[in-house]
Amino acid sequence: MGCLSRKSLQLYLLALALPPLLKNLVRITGVEPARR
């Protein structure tokens, strides 16, 4: 159970960390979305 819970927490942290990473990737590629 502990392992599963830990994996779930990892997924949650990954989901939290993904948006900024995507934003950085977008900035690096130079394609800035018009809506933001």
Secondary structure, 3 states (H helix, E strand, C coil): CHHHHHHHHHHHHHHHHHHHHHHHHHHHHCCCCCCC
